Amino acid sequence: MKVATVHLEGSSPYSQSKPHQTDKLKDESADNYEKRTWREKAHANGDGKLFIPPMALKNCLAEAALFKSMKKAGKGQATWTKHFLAGILVTDPILLPLTKESVPGEWVYCNADGKKGSGTRVFRCFPLIHKWEGNAIFQVLDDEITEDIFRYMLTEAGKFIGIGRFRPRNGGFYGRFGIGKFSWEEVG
C-alpha cells in the first residue's frame, strides 16, 4: 500500500451544507428557524472545530477519475475510474482553524426544495470558509495507481470537481484547490 500525504491549498472559498434535523421551535417561522440553525450545516467535531470530511476528499478524487475517463495504457477501453473508486481510502478529516461559532455565513437565494428550477425560492444561510488549507492523507490500496496518475487525478480534482457546496462539479466555483507539499510512501 502507498500513502500520499498532500497539502491542499484552497484556491477558492469552501462552503459546507451538512444536512441536519434540528427541531423547529413552537410557532417558529421558517426564516427564524434558518437564522437560528444555519451553523448546524457545518461539519464540526466534538470541540466545535470545523473539518473537511474524509469522504469529501475521497469522493472528489473518484469523481475526477470518472470525469476525466482517462484510458489505461495498453488496456483497451479500460479507464482509471474503478481503481480510484475502490482503491483509495481517506480516514482522517482536515481540521480547519474555525469553530462552528466563529464561522461566517453566506446568505443565498435558492430553491426551497433544493432542486434547481423547481419554483419557490427562499433565503438560506451556509457556513463559508474564505481561506483554507490542510494536509490530507490518502491511502492508495490499488497497486495499479502510480504516483504520477494519482498526482494528475488529484490536480484535476482540484480544478474541475472541488469539495463542498457550490463546487465546480455542480456548476459552482467554491471548493477548488491546488497541491502544495506532496509525499508518496510505501507502507506495510
N, C-alpha and C positions, 0 to 999 in steps of 0.2 A: 504494500500500500504506500502511496505517496501522500504527503501533506503539503498543501500550498498555503502559506501564510502571506496574506496580501493586505497592504494598507490601502483601503479605499478612500478616495478623496472626493467628496461631493462637488459636482460642478454646477448643480442647481439645487434649490431648496428641496427638502424632503417632507412630505406630509403624510400623516397617518390617518387611518379610518377604521380602526378596530370596531367590530360590532359590539354592542353592549345591550343589556336588558335591564337597565336601571328602571325601577318602578316609577311611574308618574304619581305625583302627589295629588291628593284630592282637590278637584277644581283647578288644577294647574293647566294653563294654556300650553299649546304646542310650542309657542315662542319661548315661554318661560322655562319649559322643560329643556329646550335646546340650550338656553343660556346657562342653566344650572348643570347640565350633564355633558357638555361637549368635551370636557377633558377626559371623559371615560373612553373616548375614541383613541387615546394614546396607549401605546404598548409600554407598560411600566412594571418594574419588578416590585417586590415587597417593600423596598425602601423608597418607592416613588420615583426611582431613576428611570428615564426613558431608555429604550433599547430598540434596535432593529432586529426583528425576529429571524432566527436561523433559517426558517423555511422561506422567507422572502428572498434571502440570498441564494439558496439552492434552486428555488423556482425561477429566479431571474436568469440564472445560468442555463437551466434546462430549456427555458423559453427561447434563449438566444440560439441554442443549437437547433431548435425547431425552426426558428425564424430564418436562420442562415441556410438551412438544408444543405450544408456543405458535404459533398460526396467524399467517401473514404478512398484514398488512392488504391487502385488495384482491387477494389471490392465491388465493381459494377455500379449498381444504383444505390448501394447502401450508404446511409448518411451517419453522422455522429449523434443524432437525436437520442436514440435508445441508450447510448453509452452515458450521456450526460443526465438523462432522466433517472436511470437506475444506478449509475456508478459514482455518484457524488453524494457526500454526506456533510452536512453542516450542523453541528450540535450546540455551538455557543453563539449567543447573541452579540451584537456590537453595542456596548454601552455608550450612551450619549451623555454629554455634560449638562443636560437639563433634567428637571424634575417635572412631574405631572402638574405641579402647582405653578411652576415658573415658565412653562412653555407658552409662547404666544399662540393666539388663534387666528384663523383666516375665515372670514365670513364669505360664503359663496352662495349665489342664487342658483339653485339646482332643482332637478326634478324631485318631487315629493316622494316618489316611489323608487328613485334611483335608476330608473330606466330612461335612457336618452330619447327625447322626443315624445314622451308619454303624455305631456299636457301640463298638469298643475305644477307650478314651481314655488319653492319656498326658500328662505334663507337657512343655511346650515353652517355650523362652525366646525373647523377641523384643526387639530394641532399642526403647527408649521415650524419646522426646524430650518432656519435660514442657512446656517453653516454647519456642516457635519463631516466627520471623518472617523476612521477607526480600523482596527485590524480584524480581518475575517479569516477564519481557519477552515479551509476546505479539505475534507478527507477524500482523496481520489482512490476509490476502491477498484475501478476498472483499469487494468494494466494497459489497455489499448489507448487510453488517453495519455498523450505525451505532454510534456511541459509546454511545447510550442502551441499545440492545439488548445490546451487549457487556457494559456495566456491570451490567445487570439479570441476564444469564445467569451472570456471574461471582459476583454476590451470591448467587444461588440455588444455584450450585455449592458455595459455602462453607457454606451451611446444610444442603443436602439430599444432596449427593454426597460431598464430602470427599476426602481423599487418604490413601493408606497402608492398613495392616492395620486391620481393625475400624472401617472408615469407615461413615458413615450409609447410603450406598447399599447396603451389605451387611448392614445391621441393627445396626451398632455406633454408637459416638459419638465415636471418635477422628478426628483429621484435619480437623475443622471449622475454618473461617477466616472472617475479615471483611476488608474492604478499607480500607486506610488511604490514604496519598497515591496519587493517580492522575493519570497524564498520557496524553494521546491526541494523537499527532502524525502528520502526513502526511510520508512519506519517499519518496525516489526520484521 
